[in-house]
Amino acid sequence: MNHAVPSRTSQAVALTRATIDRPTSAEGSADAQRLLCEGMGFTPPPWLLPSIEARTRFVDGQVQDAIAGGVRQVVICGAGYDDRALRFRADGVRFFELDHPDTQADKARRLRAIGGEAAVTLAAVDFRTEDVGAILAGCGHDAQQPTLFICEGLLVYLDEQTCHRLLAGLAACAPPGSRLAVSIATHADGRDSAQVVASANARRRAAAAEPWRTILPAGQHLDLLARAGWTVSRVTQSPTASSEVSDGRLSLLVLAAIG
Ligand SMILES: C[S@@+](CC[C@H](N)C(=O)[O-])C[C@H]1O[C@@H](n2cnc3c(N)ncnc32)[C@H](O)[C@@H]1O
């Protein structure tokens, strides 16, 4: 990950998401994603749309369900230019967003420019070296209150050990009633994961700055979630975010609960 500039992959996702017709809360802004993307100045490849649309609908649904069910905290890990704090704004609901400092600085500037800074608590973090529980406690997350945790398009960028530490760290501040909505990158059984990652990165222009790091057989990836303390309740297949798919790679959208 290049620390000097905001994440380009998260800009590509946000620009793609800005083209999708989506729900909002009663107090929310339907224009939030487009406004947050103002001036990004590039056009993401059209093949991103099917995967981003599926991911977006899945996570939007989880945010709406959680808030309707009484959850009052939403934590978005690797949030990038996620607009849900503005789109699903609701009285008494707190949104926390965690990402690299350079991306967070740009996100904060963009939120101020559209008067949205009060809608969300931003925290700068590097999941490779920092303890997510301590970061969340430091910015006011209440570990006694049920929370929806979101890791959308994130785990593939973290090495396996960091994925485990992050997921276990979230589980440790997730009381009963909490949920995890996560997208994971998988490949067919019987392939060598390191080779799958290398050949997928070889086809990605973004790999130099933001390489993919964790692509596993589905069973092994779901086991990683289980070992971190999460009980998977739903797995949905999504189109893969790639122009060329090999090795039986698939994106899975996973819902999990604590315990
Ligand atoms: C593909 S983007 C997805 C952004 C957002 N979740 C979305 O779906 O729009 C991946 C995000 O993960 C963040 N990220 C990657 N590695 C990270 C790390 N070690 N610590 C914190 N954030 C990281 C990047 O900065 C980027 O914003």
The ligand as an SDF file (V2000), in Angstrom:
LIG
                    3D

 27 29  0  0  0  0  0  0  0  0999 V2000
  -11.0610   -1.4580   -2.3470 C   0  0  0  0  0  0  0  0  0  0  0  0
  -11.0650   -0.2340   -1.0990 S   0  0  0  0  0  0  0  0  0  0  0  0
  -12.7170   -0.4980   -0.4400 C   0  0  0  0  0  0  0  0  0  0  0  0
  -13.2480    0.7350    0.2170 C   0  0  0  0  0  0  0  0  0  0  0  0
  -14.6750    0.6220    0.7770 C   0  0  0  0  0  0  0  0  0  0  0  0
  -14.8040   -0.4470    1.7460 N   0  0  0  0  0  0  0  0  0  0  0  0
  -15.6920    0.4480   -0.3200 C   0  0  0  0  0  0  0  0  0  0  0  0
  -16.1660   -0.6910   -0.5310 O   0  0  0  0  0  0  0  0  0  0  0  0
  -16.0030    1.4480   -0.9680 O   0  0  0  0  0  0  0  0  0  0  0  0
  -10.0200   -0.9110    0.2060 C   0  0  0  0  0  0  0  0  0  0  0  0
   -9.8250    0.0540    1.3700 C   0  0  0  0  0  0  0  0  0  0  0  0
   -9.0570   -0.6120    2.3950 O   0  0  0  0  0  0  0  0  0  0  0  0
   -8.1130    0.3030    2.9390 C   0  0  0  0  0  0  0  0  0  0  0  0
   -6.9860   -0.4600    3.4870 N   0  0  0  0  0  0  0  0  0  0  0  0
   -6.2110   -1.3650    2.8300 C   0  0  0  0  0  0  0  0  0  0  0  0
   -5.2390   -1.8270    3.6550 N   0  0  0  0  0  0  0  0  0  0  0  0
   -5.4170   -1.1970    4.8530 C   0  0  0  0  0  0  0  0  0  0  0  0
   -4.7190   -1.2420    6.1060 C   0  0  0  0  0  0  0  0  0  0  0  0
   -3.6430   -2.0140    6.2830 N   0  0  0  0  0  0  0  0  0  0  0  0
   -5.1640   -0.4570    7.1060 N   0  0  0  0  0  0  0  0  0  0  0  0
   -6.2460    0.3630    6.9290 C   0  0  0  0  0  0  0  0  0  0  0  0
   -6.9460    0.4390    5.7680 N   0  0  0  0  0  0  0  0  0  0  0  0
   -6.5280   -0.3190    4.7380 C   0  0  0  0  0  0  0  0  0  0  0  0
   -7.7090    1.1570    1.7340 C   0  0  0  0  0  0  0  0  0  0  0  0
   -7.1290    2.3900    2.1250 O   0  0  0  0  0  0  0  0  0  0  0  0
   -9.0280    1.3160    0.9940 C   0  0  0  0  0  0  0  0  0  0  0  0
   -9.7400    2.4480    1.3950 O   0  0  0  0  0  0  0  0  0  0  0  0
  1  2  1  0
  2  3  1  0
  2 10  1  0
  3  4  1  0
  4  5  1  0
  5  6  1  0
  5  7  1  0
  7  8  2  0
  7  9  1  0
 10 11  1  0
 11 12  1  0
 11 26  1  0
 12 13  1  0
 13 14  1  0
 13 24  1  0
 14 15  1  0
 14 23  1  0
 15 16  2  0
 16 17  1  0
 17 18  1  0
 17 23  2  0
 18 19  1  0
 18 20  2  0
 20 21  1  0
 21 22  2  0
 22 23  1  0
 24 25  1  0
 24 26  1  0
 26 27  1  0
M  CHG  2   2   1   9  -1
M  END
$$$$
